[in-house]
Amino acid sequence: MSKSPLSTKSKQPILAIDFGTSNSLVGCVYNGEKTLALPIDDLNADPTMMRTLLYFPEPDICFYGQRAIEEFLENDMEGRLFRSFKTHLPNQAYLGTMFKNRVLSLENIIGLFLLELKKRAELAIGQKVTHVVMGRPARYSMDEVADGFALHRMQRACQFAGFTDVQFIPEPLAAAFDYRRNATEEKTILIGDFGGGTSDFTIMRINPKEFSKKDVLSIEGCPLAGDALDSIFMSNKLNEYFGAKTRYMLPMSSNVMTMPPNVTTRLNHPAHIVHLKDKETYEFVKEVKKCALTPKDAAGVDRLFALIEDNQIFPFFETIEASKKELSKSKTSNFKFDYPDIEVYETFSTDQFVAWANDIKNNIISALDRSLQQSGLTEKDIDLVCLTGGTSKVPLIRQEFENRFGIEKLQTQTEFHSVTAGLVEVAALWEKGQTVS
């Protein structure tokens, strides 16, 4: 895909899309005028933000954002609701899924969502659009091949949506541009952008002068953030309610087995659990139920079937996320999910959460260390630390930055809009004929 310089005489609008794991936003540059956030979901509390959700009640009908949730509930949660699908991008083994008689490739799922964002943006500005500045994580994957594969898939999704000219800009770099637009003096800043799927870092010199690519000192990240923190509640405790430790013995065998990783891994993650509905996996779990050793073993699989068949996956993970947020403010959280046949009651503590999240935190901080190493700087060389995204408010993450840089250097930007505002700044440079990447 091209990213050719544009002439302001062409009057070509450029969209700026922050396609997030959990939420998406769209800005625009047109004739030199910047719109930092377009209204794209009138049903949402913040109409400039749309939840990254698709809902198919039938193979040929699709709803998006807040409407997807409302229709999902209205239809008694029948059909297929897709969330966190961005996290599948680097997985070369994941091609997509099938819903009834329709094959849904990952590129088409993402392309449909981007096309809807494009249509809503075009309606808001009254112009057709073919050019876009698209945010991307610093790393879709720590594996270089998988990272490149993810970017290729995003290019195909953009083509599906009707974009002919695309610039991909790392999201932490975009957030740095948001800070740069208000710069009155030269500073060296560290941006930490924490979303649903990735944690990303940029170190950049900002100043009121014209942008130079030399100002960007490092870009790094890792594919772990909010969704990974949600998954630890399942992997460390809650999956036991849904057969993760179910023992079974297949016919003509004397070996006692437990639920295999290809099932429990899907069970643990909000982006993957919906694929327990895939025919091969579903039939396997049915066989495990038949061969369960004890009534207790069978009961866990029964709860799993209720979770899947009664479409309770989405509300269950919403309850997990609520507990995670509560533990940011309180020492304990009473988890309660009382849907018939899936009654789950647990009390989680901050100490548990910190212990469970330790490996995730260490991986995130390792990405920070790599960013500092690439820049050739140390903590004392950083003038300002700017944190953005919902996960930046999680105490165990924020505390690491306070310990390393000092609380006086920390700023928390607008929770969701910083990346979009920075992408708009990049789009404005593109309109003038200058590219950033």
C-alpha positions as CSV (number, residue, x, y, z in Angstrom):
1,M,0.0,0.0,0.0
2,S,1.3,3.4,-0.8
3,K,1.8,6.3,1.6
4,S,2.5,9.0,-1.0
5,P,2.8,12.6,-0.1
6,L,-0.4,14.6,-0.5
7,S,-1.0,18.0,-1.9
8,T,-3.3,20.3,0.1
9,K,-4.8,21.3,-3.3
10,S,-6.2,17.7,-3.6
11,K,-8.5,18.4,-0.6
12,Q,-8.2,14.7,0.3
13,P,-9.4,14.0,3.8
14,I,-7.2,11.8,5.9
15,L,-8.6,9.7,8.7
16,A,-6.6,8.9,11.9
17,I,-7.7,5.6,13.4
18,D,-6.8,4.2,16.8
19,F,-8.0,0.6,16.3
20,G,-7.8,-0.7,19.8
21,T,-8.2,-4.2,21.3
22,S,-11.0,-2.8,23.5
23,N,-12.0,0.6,22.1
24,S,-11.5,2.4,18.8
25,L,-11.5,6.1,17.9
26,V,-11.3,8.1,14.7
27,G,-9.9,11.6,14.0
28,C,-9.5,13.5,10.8
29,V,-7.5,16.1,8.9
30,Y,-9.2,18.0,6.0
31,N,-8.0,21.1,4.3
32,G,-5.6,21.8,7.2
33,E,-8.4,21.5,9.8
34,K,-7.9,19.0,12.5
35,T,-10.7,17.1,14.2
36,L,-9.3,15.1,17.1
37,A,-12.2,12.8,17.6
38,L,-15.2,12.2,15.3
39,P,-18.6,11.0,16.7
40,I,-18.7,7.4,15.7
41,D,-21.1,5.8,18.2
42,D,-24.1,7.8,19.4
43,L,-25.2,5.0,21.7
44,N,-22.0,5.1,23.7
45,A,-21.6,7.4,26.7
46,D,-18.7,8.9,24.9
47,P,-19.9,9.1,21.2
48,T,-16.3,9.6,20.0
49,M,-15.4,6.1,21.2
50,M,-16.7,2.8,19.9
51,R,-16.1,-0.5,21.6
52,T,-14.2,-2.9,19.3
53,L,-17.0,-5.4,19.1
54,L,-18.9,-7.2,16.3
55,Y,-22.1,-9.2,16.7
56,F,-23.6,-11.5,14.2
57,P,-27.1,-12.6,15.1
58,E,-27.2,-14.2,11.6
59,P,-24.3,-14.8,9.1
60,D,-25.5,-11.9,6.9
61,I,-26.3,-9.4,9.6
62,C,-23.7,-7.5,11.7
63,F,-23.8,-4.9,14.5
64,Y,-21.0,-2.9,15.9
65,G,-19.9,-1.2,19.1
66,Q,-22.6,-0.4,21.7
67,R,-25.3,-1.5,19.4
68,A,-23.6,-4.9,19.2
69,I,-24.0,-5.3,23.0
70,E,-27.6,-4.2,23.0
71,E,-28.6,-6.5,20.1
72,F,-26.7,-9.3,21.7
73,L,-28.7,-9.0,24.9
74,E,-31.9,-8.4,23.0
75,N,-31.4,-11.6,21.1
76,D,-30.9,-13.6,24.3
77,M,-27.2,-13.7,23.5
78,E,-27.7,-16.0,20.5
79,G,-25.3,-15.7,17.6
80,R,-21.6,-14.8,17.7
81,L,-20.1,-11.8,19.5
82,F,-16.4,-11.1,18.7
83,R,-14.2,-9.1,21.1
84,S,-10.4,-8.6,21.4
85,F,-10.1,-10.1,17.9
86,K,-7.1,-7.8,17.3
87,T,-5.0,-10.1,19.5
88,H,-5.2,-12.9,16.9
89,L,-3.3,-11.0,14.3
90,P,0.2,-12.5,14.9
91,N,-1.1,-16.0,15.3
92,Q,-0.4,-17.8,12.0
93,A,-2.4,-20.8,13.1
94,Y,-5.6,-18.7,13.5
95,L,-7.3,-18.2,10.2
96,G,-10.7,-17.2,11.4
97,T,-13.9,-19.1,12.2
98,M,-17.2,-20.2,10.7
99,F,-20.6,-19.1,11.8
100,K,-23.3,-21.3,10.4
101,N,-22.6,-21.3,6.6
102,R,-20.4,-18.2,6.6
103,V,-16.6,-18.4,6.7
104,L,-15.2,-15.4,8.6
105,S,-11.5,-14.9,8.1
106,L,-9.7,-12.7,10.6
107,E,-8.8,-10.2,7.9
108,N,-12.5,-9.9,7.0
109,I,-13.6,-9.6,10.6
110,I,-11.2,-6.7,11.1
111,G,-11.9,-5.3,7.7
112,L,-15.6,-5.2,8.4
113,F,-15.0,-3.3,11.6
114,L,-12.6,-0.8,9.9
115,L,-15.2,-0.4,7.0
116,E,-17.8,0.5,9.6
117,L,-15.5,3.1,11.2
118,K,-14.8,4.5,7.7
119,K,-18.5,4.8,6.8
120,R,-19.3,6.5,10.1
121,A,-16.4,8.9,9.7
122,E,-17.4,9.7,6.1
123,L,-20.9,10.4,7.3
124,A,-19.6,12.8,10.0
125,I,-17.4,14.8,7.6
126,G,-19.5,14.5,4.5
127,Q,-16.7,13.3,2.3
128,K,-15.4,9.9,1.0
129,V,-12.0,8.9,2.3
130,T,-9.3,6.6,1.0
131,H,-6.3,7.8,3.1
132,V,-5.7,6.8,6.7
133,V,-3.1,7.0,9.4
134,M,-3.6,3.7,11.3
135,G,-2.2,3.1,14.8
136,R,-0.4,-0.1,15.4
137,P,1.3,-1.6,18.5
138,A,5.1,-1.3,18.8
139,R,5.0,-5.0,18.6
140,Y,2.2,-7.3,17.7
141,S,4.5,-10.1,18.8
142,M,7.9,-10.6,20.2
143,D,8.6,-12.8,17.2
144,E,9.8,-10.8,14.2
145,V,8.1,-13.1,11.7
146,A,4.8,-13.1,13.6
147,D,5.0,-9.3,13.9
148,G,5.4,-9.0,10.2
149,F,2.6,-11.4,9.5
150,A,0.3,-9.4,11.8
151,L,1.1,-6.2,9.9
152,H,0.5,-7.9,6.5
153,R,-2.9,-9.0,7.8
154,M,-3.7,-5.4,8.9
155,Q,-2.8,-4.2,5.4
156,R,-5.2,-6.7,3.9
157,A,-7.9,-5.6,6.3
158,C,-7.4,-2.0,5.4
159,Q,-7.7,-2.9,1.7
160,F,-11.0,-4.7,2.5
161,A,-12.2,-1.6,4.1
162,G,-11.5,0.5,1.0
163,F,-8.3,2.3,2.1
164,T,-5.9,2.7,-0.7
165,D,-3.2,4.8,1.0
166,V,-2.1,3.8,4.6
167,Q,0.5,4.9,7.0
168,F,1.0,2.6,10.0
169,I,2.2,4.5,13.0
170,P,3.3,2.9,16.4
171,E,0.7,3.9,19.0
172,P,3.2,5.1,21.6
173,L,4.8,7.4,18.9
174,A,1.4,8.8,18.2
175,A,0.9,9.5,21.9
176,A,4.2,11.3,21.9
177,F,3.0,13.5,19.1
178,D,0.0,14.4,21.2
179,Y,2.3,15.8,23.9
180,R,4.6,17.4,21.3
181,R,1.8,19.7,19.9
182,N,1.8,21.6,23.2
183,A,5.6,21.7,23.7
184,T,7.1,25.1,24.6
185,E,10.6,23.9,25.4
186,E,12.7,20.9,24.6
187,K,12.2,17.9,26.8
188,T,13.0,14.2,26.6
189,I,9.8,12.3,27.3
190,L,8.9,8.6,27.8
191,I,5.4,7.6,26.6
192,G,3.9,4.5,28.1
193,D,0.7,3.4,26.2
194,F,-1.2,0.6,27.9
195,G,-4.2,-0.8,26.0
196,G,-6.2,-4.0,26.1
197,G,-3.7,-6.1,24.1
198,T,-0.3,-4.4,24.2
199,S,2.0,-2.2,26.3
200,D,4.1,0.1,24.3
201,F,6.9,2.7,24.9
202,T,8.4,5.6,23.0
203,I,11.3,7.8,24.0
204,M,11.3,11.1,22.1
205,R,12.6,14.6,22.2
206,I,9.8,17.1,21.9
207,N,10.2,20.8,21.1
208,P,8.3,23.5,19.3
209,K,10.5,23.2,16.2
210,E,9.6,21.3,13.1
211,F,9.5,17.5,13.6
212,S,12.6,15.5,12.7
213,K,12.8,11.7,12.6
214,K,16.0,12.0,14.7
215,D,13.7,13.2,17.6
216,V,12.4,9.6,18.0
217,L,15.0,7.8,20.1
218,S,13.3,4.4,20.6
219,I,10.1,2.5,20.1
220,E,9.5,-0.8,22.0
221,G,6.7,-2.9,23.5
222,C,5.2,-6.2,24.3
223,P,1.9,-8.0,23.5
224,L,0.7,-8.0,27.1
225,A,-1.7,-5.6,28.8
226,G,-5.3,-5.4,30.1
227,D,-6.6,-8.6,28.6
228,A,-3.6,-10.5,29.9
229,L,-4.4,-9.2,33.4
230,D,-8.0,-10.3,33.0
231,S,-6.9,-13.8,32.0
232,I,-5.0,-14.4,35.2
233,F,-8.2,-14.6,37.2
234,M,-9.3,-17.5,34.9
235,S,-6.0,-19.3,34.7
236,N,-5.2,-19.1,38.4
237,K,-8.7,-19.8,39.9
238,L,-11.9,-19.4,37.9
239,N,-11.2,-22.0,35.2
240,E,-11.5,-24.7,37.8
241,Y,-15.3,-24.0,37.8
242,F,-15.3,-24.8,34.0
243,G,-13.6,-28.1,33.8
244,A,-9.9,-27.0,33.6
245,K,-9.0,-29.8,36.1
246,T,-11.6,-32.3,34.9
247,R,-10.2,-35.8,34.9
248,Y,-11.4,-38.3,32.3
249,M,-10.6,-41.7,30.9
250,L,-11.3,-42.5,27.2
251,P,-12.9,-45.9,26.3
252,M,-10.4,-48.8,25.9
253,S,-7.8,-46.8,27.9
254,S,-6.5,-47.0,31.5
255,N,-4.9,-43.6,31.4
256,V,-6.4,-40.8,33.5
257,M,-6.1,-37.5,31.7
258,T,-7.0,-33.9,32.4
259,M,-8.4,-31.2,30.2
260,P,-5.7,-30.5,27.6
261,P,-4.0,-27.1,27.1
262,N,-5.7,-26.4,23.7
263,V,-9.0,-26.2,25.6
264,T,-7.8,-24.5,28.8
265,T,-5.8,-21.9,26.9
266,R,-8.9,-20.9,25.0
267,L,-10.9,-20.9,28.2
268,N,-8.5,-18.5,29.9
269,H,-8.4,-15.7,27.4
270,P,-11.3,-13.3,26.5
271,A,-10.3,-13.3,22.8
272,H,-10.0,-17.1,22.5
273,I,-12.8,-18.5,24.6
274,V,-15.5,-17.8,22.0
275,H,-13.7,-20.4,19.8
276,L,-14.6,-23.2,22.2
277,K,-17.7,-23.1,20.0
278,D,-15.7,-24.3,17.0
279,K,-17.0,-27.7,16.0
280,E,-13.9,-29.8,16.6
281,T,-13.2,-28.4,20.0
282,Y,-16.8,-28.5,21.0
283,E,-17.2,-32.1,20.1
284,F,-14.0,-33.0,22.0
285,V,-15.3,-31.3,25.2
286,K,-18.6,-33.3,24.8
287,E,-16.5,-36.5,24.7
288,V,-14.7,-35.4,27.9
289,K,-18.0,-35.0,29.6
290,K,-19.1,-38.5,28.7
291,C,-15.8,-39.9,30.0
292,A,-15.5,-37.8,33.2
293,L,-14.3,-39.9,36.2
294,T,-16.6,-38.5,38.9
295,P,-19.7,-36.3,39.1
296,K,-17.6,-33.4,40.3
297,D,-15.4,-33.7,37.1
298,A,-18.6,-33.8,35.0
299,A,-20.1,-30.8,36.8
300,G,-17.2,-28.5,35.7
301,V,-17.8,-29.4,32.0
302,D,-21.6,-28.8,32.5
303,R,-20.8,-25.3,33.7
304,L,-18.6,-24.8,30.6
305,F,-21.4,-25.9,28.3
306,A,-23.8,-23.5,30.1
307,L,-21.2,-20.7,29.7
308,I,-20.9,-21.5,25.9
309,E,-24.5,-22.5,25.0
310,D,-26.2,-19.8,27.0
311,N,-23.7,-17.2,25.6
312,Q,-22.5,-16.1,29.0
313,I,-18.9,-15.6,28.0
314,F,-19.1,-11.9,27.5
315,P,-20.9,-11.0,30.8
316,F,-18.5,-13.4,32.7
317,F,-15.4,-11.6,31.4
318,E,-17.1,-8.3,32.1
319,T,-17.5,-9.4,35.7
320,I,-13.8,-10.3,35.8
321,E,-12.8,-6.9,34.5
322,A,-15.0,-5.3,37.1
323,S,-13.1,-7.2,39.8
324,K,-9.8,-6.2,38.4
325,K,-10.8,-2.5,38.5
326,E,-12.1,-2.9,42.0
327,L,-8.7,-4.3,43.2
328,S,-7.2,-1.0,42.0
329,K,-9.1,0.8,44.7
330,S,-9.8,-1.8,47.4
331,K,-7.8,-4.6,49.1
332,T,-10.5,-7.2,48.2
333,S,-13.1,-7.9,45.6
334,N,-16.1,-10.1,45.9
335,F,-16.6,-11.8,42.6
336,K,-20.2,-12.9,42.0
337,F,-21.7,-14.5,38.9
338,D,-25.0,-16.0,39.7
339,Y,-26.4,-17.1,36.3
340,P,-28.4,-20.4,36.7
341,D,-26.0,-23.4,36.4
342,I,-23.0,-21.1,36.5
343,E,-23.0,-19.9,40.0
344,V,-19.5,-18.7,40.9
345,Y,-18.6,-16.9,44.1
346,E,-15.0,-16.0,45.0
347,T,-13.2,-13.3,47.0
348,F,-10.0,-12.0,45.4
349,S,-7.4,-10.0,47.2
350,T,-4.9,-7.4,46.0
351,D,-2.0,-9.6,47.2
352,Q,-3.3,-12.5,45.0
353,F,-3.6,-10.2,42.0
354,V,-0.1,-8.9,42.4
355,A,1.3,-12.4,42.8
356,W,-0.6,-13.7,39.8
357,A,0.3,-10.6,37.6
358,N,4.1,-10.7,38.5
359,D,5.2,-12.4,35.2
360,I,3.1,-10.0,33.1
361,K,4.4,-7.0,35.0
362,N,8.0,-8.2,34.5
363,N,7.5,-8.6,30.7
364,I,6.1,-5.1,30.5
365,I,9.0,-3.7,32.4
366,S,11.5,-5.6,30.3
367,A,10.0,-3.8,27.3
368,L,10.6,-0.5,29.1
369,D,14.2,-1.5,29.8
370,R,14.7,-2.3,26.1
371,S,13.3,1.1,25.2
372,L,15.8,2.9,27.5
373,Q,18.7,0.7,26.2
374,Q,17.8,1.6,22.5
375,S,17.7,5.3,23.3
376,G,21.1,5.2,25.2
377,L,19.5,7.0,28.1
378,T,18.8,6.2,31.8
379,E,15.9,7.0,34.0
380,K,17.6,10.3,35.2
381,D,17.8,11.5,31.5
382,I,14.0,11.4,31.1
383,D,12.3,14.8,31.9
384,L,8.7,13.6,31.7
385,V,6.9,10.2,31.9
386,C,3.5,10.2,30.2
387,L,1.2,7.3,30.8
388,T,-1.9,6.6,28.8
389,G,-4.5,3.9,28.5
390,G,-6.7,2.1,31.1
391,T,-4.0,-0.4,32.3
392,S,-1.7,2.5,33.3
393,K,-4.0,3.1,36.2
394,V,-3.4,-0.4,37.7
395,P,-1.4,0.2,40.9
396,L,1.2,-2.5,40.4
397,I,2.1,-1.0,37.0
398,R,2.0,2.6,38.0
399,Q,4.1,1.9,41.1
400,E,6.9,0.6,39.0
401,F,7.1,3.9,37.2
402,E,6.9,5.9,40.4
403,N,9.8,3.8,41.8
404,R,12.0,4.3,38.7
405,F,11.3,7.9,37.7
406,G,9.8,9.5,40.8
407,I,6.2,10.6,41.1
408,E,7.0,14.2,40.2
409,K,7.9,13.1,36.6
410,L,4.6,11.2,36.1
411,Q,1.7,12.5,34.1
412,T,-1.5,10.6,33.1
413,Q,-3.0,11.8,29.8
414,T,-6.6,11.6,28.7
415,E,-7.3,7.9,29.2
416,F,-8.4,7.0,25.7
417,H,-7.9,10.0,23.3
418,S,-4.1,10.6,23.4
419,V,-3.2,8.2,20.7
420,T,-5.9,9.4,18.3
421,A,-4.9,13.0,18.9
422,G,-1.3,12.1,18.0
423,L,-2.4,10.2,14.9
424,V,-4.2,13.4,13.8
425,E,-0.9,15.3,14.1
426,V,0.8,12.7,11.9
427,A,-2.0,13.0,9.4
428,A,-1.5,16.8,9.3
429,L,2.2,16.3,8.5
430,W,1.2,13.8,5.8
431,E,-1.2,16.3,4.3
432,K,1.8,18.7,4.0
433,G,3.9,16.1,2.3
434,Q,6.0,14.9,5.3
435,T,5.9,11.2,6.5
436,V,6.9,10.1,10.0
437,S,7.6,6.4,9.5
